[in-house]
């Protein structure tokens, strides 16, 4: 459930669902006052799904894969709530999911080059 290959598949599913939510939100609510918030929320969730896909390709610890996986699964659940219950995903949920995935990716990207330089120094 939290293996990298499984997470990549579900991240692709989350990207497709987020794109579908973006299109449906744009088509179904163009006159609604919440139109901009709906489009912005689905755009952020699409971006978060992409970050989850990228993170699933990294070499992470098991607990970090679990963090990424939970956020990817929450994006899929948000789409299901939008389709079956009619609840529009809130901007706050989208921002929280995006910021947590962005933070994980940023931390890993910053840590990886410094770790590489330390390993290179240790070999010398």
BAMINU-347707 format. One record per residue (C-alpha): x, y, z negated. Coordinates in steps of 0.05 Angstrom, whole numbers, plus 5000, padded with zeros to 4 digits. Last residue first. Layout:
<rs>
R      x      y      z
R      X      Y      Z
...
</rs>
This chain:
<rs>
R      x      y      z
R   5770   5210   5002
R   5710   5164   4994
R   5685   5203   4933
R   5688   5268   4973
R   5645   5237   5028
R   5595   5212   4976
R   5591   5281   4945
R   5581   5313   5014
R   5525   5265   5030
R   5491   5278   4964
R   5493   5353   4976
R   5463   5342   5046
R   5407   5297   5018
R   5387   5339   4957
R   5363   5400   4997
R   5322   5357   5045
R   5294   5316   4987
R   5274   5377   4948
R   5243   5410   5009
R   5204   5347   5027
R   5177   5337   4957
R   5159   5411   4952
R   5124   5410   5020
R   5084   5350   4998
R   5063   5385   4934
R   5049   5451   4970
R   5007   5418   5024
R   4965   5379   4975
R   4954   5439   4930
R   4939   5486   4988
R   4888   5438   5019
R   4854   5427   4952
R   4850   5502   4940
R   4822   5516   5009
R   4764   5471   4994
R   4745   5412   5037
R   4675   5421   5062
R   4627   5374   5027
R   4579   5344   5076
R   4572   5278   5039
R   4589   5231   5095
R   4634   5271   5142
R   4667   5321   5094
R   4673   5270   5038
R   4705   5221   5087
R   4753   5276   5109
R   4773   5291   5037
R   4783   5216   5025
R   4833   5214   5083
R   4870   5275   5055
R   4870   5242   4986
R   4901   5179   5017
R   4959   5221   5044
R   4968   5253   4976
R   4968   5186   4940
R   5018   5159   4990
R   5068   5215   4980
R   5067   5206   4905
R   5072   5130   4912
R   5130   5136   4960
R   5164   5180   4907
R   5151   5126   4854
R   5183   5073   4899
R   5246   5114   4909
R   5256   5148   4976
R   5291   5134   5042
R   5256   5182   5089
R   5207   5161   5143
R   5147   5167   5097
R   5168   5238   5084
R   5158   5256   5157
R   5088   5226   5159
R   5071   5261   5094
R   5095   5327   5124
R   5050   5315   5184
R   4991   5301   5138
R   5005   5365   5100
R   5004   5404   5166
R   4937   5373   5184
R   4912   5389   5114
R   4934   5461   5123
R   4897   5466   5189
R   4836   5433   5158
R   4834   5485   5103
R   4847   5544   5150
R   4791   5522   5197
R   4743   5514   5138
R   4763   5579   5106
R   4755   5617   5172
R   4685   5587   5183
R   4661   5600   5112
R   4617   5658   5135
R   4581   5610   5182
R   4571   5629   5254
R   4626   5583   5281
R   4607   5526   5234
R   4597   5463   5275
R   4649   5473   5329
R   4707   5500   5287
R   4694   5452   5230
R   4687   5394   5278
R   4752   5412   5312
R   4790   5420   5246
R   4758   5357   5218
R   4780   5319   5279
R   4851   5347   5272
R   4849   5326   5199
R   4824   5257   5217
R   4879   5248   5269
R   4932   5272   5220
R   4905   5228   5164
R   4906   5167   5210
R   4978   5184   5228
R   4994   5190   5154
R   4959   5123   5143
R   5005   5090   5193
R   5067   5124   5165
R   5046   5104   5094
R   5040   5031   5115
R   5110   5032   5146
R   5140   5066   5085
R   5109   5018   5035
R   5058   5047   4987
R   5000   5000   5000
</rs>
